[in-house]
Amino acid sequence: MFIVDDQYTGEIHKFDNEDQAVEFCQEQDIIYYSRAIEYLSENDASLVDSLALAHEYGFTLDKLDSETLATILYQHNLLNTIEEDQTQ
C-alpha cells in the first residue's frame, strides 16, 4: 500500500500500488486565481522552485499563469510525499 500525504487539503490518500499514487498526484490541480496565489505564497513565495519546475517541463513564460504554476508545484510536492506503508 502507498500513501500520499496531501498537506494542502490535510488528507491522507491510500493506494494499492505506486502507479496509482503517482497517477493521483498527476491528476490534481489548483484552480482559481485566488487559490493559486495563496498556494504559491505559502509554498514558494519567491517563485524560484515553481518556475524552475515549469522550465524543466518545457513551459515558457508566455504559457504560464498562476494556476498552471501552482498546479506544477502542487503536483511536485504531492509526488514527493509518496511513501510505502511498511505496516502492511
C-alpha positions as CSV (number, residue, x, y, z in Angstrom):
1,M,0.0,0.0,0.0
2,F,1.2,3.5,-0.9
3,I,0.3,6.7,0.9
4,V,0.1,10.3,-0.4
5,D,0.1,12.9,2.3
6,D,-1.7,15.9,0.9
7,Q,-0.7,18.7,3.2
8,Y,-2.7,21.3,1.1
9,T,-6.0,19.6,1.8
10,G,-5.0,17.9,5.0
11,E,-6.0,14.5,3.6
12,I,-4.1,11.2,3.5
13,H,-4.8,9.1,0.4
14,K,-4.1,5.3,0.2
15,F,-3.4,3.3,-3.0
16,D,-2.8,-0.3,-3.7
17,N,0.3,0.4,-5.8
18,E,2.8,3.2,-6.5
19,D,1.5,3.7,-10.1
20,Q,-2.0,4.6,-8.7
21,A,-0.4,7.0,-6.2
22,V,1.6,8.7,-9.0
23,E,-1.4,8.9,-11.3
24,F,-3.5,10.5,-8.5
25,C,-0.8,13.1,-7.9
26,Q,-0.6,14.0,-11.6
27,E,-4.4,14.4,-11.8
28,Q,-4.5,17.0,-9.1
29,D,-4.7,20.7,-9.9
30,I,-5.3,24.1,-8.3
31,I,-7.9,26.2,-10.0
32,Y,-9.0,29.8,-9.4
33,Y,-6.6,32.6,-9.2
34,S,-7.0,33.3,-5.5
35,R,-6.3,29.7,-4.5
36,A,-3.3,29.6,-6.9
37,I,-1.8,32.8,-5.4
38,E,-2.4,31.5,-1.9
39,Y,-0.7,28.2,-2.6
40,L,2.2,29.9,-4.2
41,S,2.6,32.5,-1.5
42,E,2.6,29.8,1.2
43,N,4.8,27.2,-0.7
44,D,7.1,29.3,-3.0
45,A,6.8,33.0,-2.4
46,S,9.9,33.7,-4.5
47,L,8.6,31.5,-7.3
48,V,12.1,30.1,-7.8
49,D,11.1,26.5,-7.3
50,S,7.9,26.6,-9.3
51,L,9.5,28.5,-12.2
52,A,12.4,26.0,-12.2
53,L,9.9,23.1,-12.4
54,A,8.0,24.8,-15.2
55,H,11.2,25.3,-17.1
56,E,12.0,21.6,-16.6
57,Y,8.7,20.6,-18.0
58,G,9.2,22.8,-21.1
59,F,6.9,25.7,-20.2
60,T,7.8,29.2,-21.4
61,L,6.8,32.3,-19.6
62,D,4.2,33.3,-22.2
63,K,2.4,30.0,-21.5
64,L,2.3,30.3,-17.7
65,D,-0.3,31.7,-15.4
66,S,-0.7,31.5,-11.6
67,E,-3.0,28.4,-11.8
68,T,-0.5,26.5,-14.0
69,L,2.4,27.4,-11.8
70,A,0.6,26.5,-8.6
71,T,-0.5,23.1,-10.1
72,I,3.0,22.3,-11.2
73,L,4.3,22.9,-7.7
74,Y,1.4,21.2,-6.1
75,Q,1.8,18.0,-8.1
76,H,5.6,18.0,-7.5
77,N,5.0,18.4,-3.7
78,L,2.4,15.6,-3.8
79,L,4.8,13.3,-5.7
80,N,7.4,13.9,-3.0
81,T,5.1,12.7,-0.3
82,I,4.5,9.2,-1.7
83,E,5.6,6.6,0.8
84,E,5.1,2.9,1.0
85,D,3.2,1.9,4.1
86,Q,5.5,-0.5,5.9
87,T,2.8,-1.6,8.4
88,Q,1.0,-3.7,5.7
